[in-house]
Amino acid sequence: MSTTDPFALLRAAAVVQRLDDELTVHPGDRQRERTYLVHRAALADRLVPVLAEVEGAATSEQDAEDTARRLLEHDRAHGAGRGPVPAADVRWDTDARGYVRQEHAAAALDEHDQEHVRG
């Protein structure tokens, strides 16, 4: 399945909305905030080619970059991150969206592993 598959994007958007709703109920929960930021930044990154067709590439690229920076700054401030290359690594200074991809892949793997434990 493509990362720009409409159904996959719709499911990802629903996850982001649910996480945003949870943050409203549990403000200040850093783990929930990080989970939201990972999923929100990954969705913005995946939407770039799709939204470029309707709103222009600059707008969707800027949103993806801004949300990636928010996640990177959050992880640097809190020493968070699950991927193999830490947030503090200087390579992310010029590739925040690459950091998002790393962290989203790690989150997806964690979620997959948790489902096997429950299943």
Secondary structure by P-SEA (a helix, b strand, c coil): cccccaaaaaaaaaaaaaaaaaaaacccaaaaaaaaaaaaaaaaaaacccccccccaaaaaaaaaaaaaaaaaaaaaccccccccccccccccccaaaaaaaaaaaaaaaaaaaaaaac
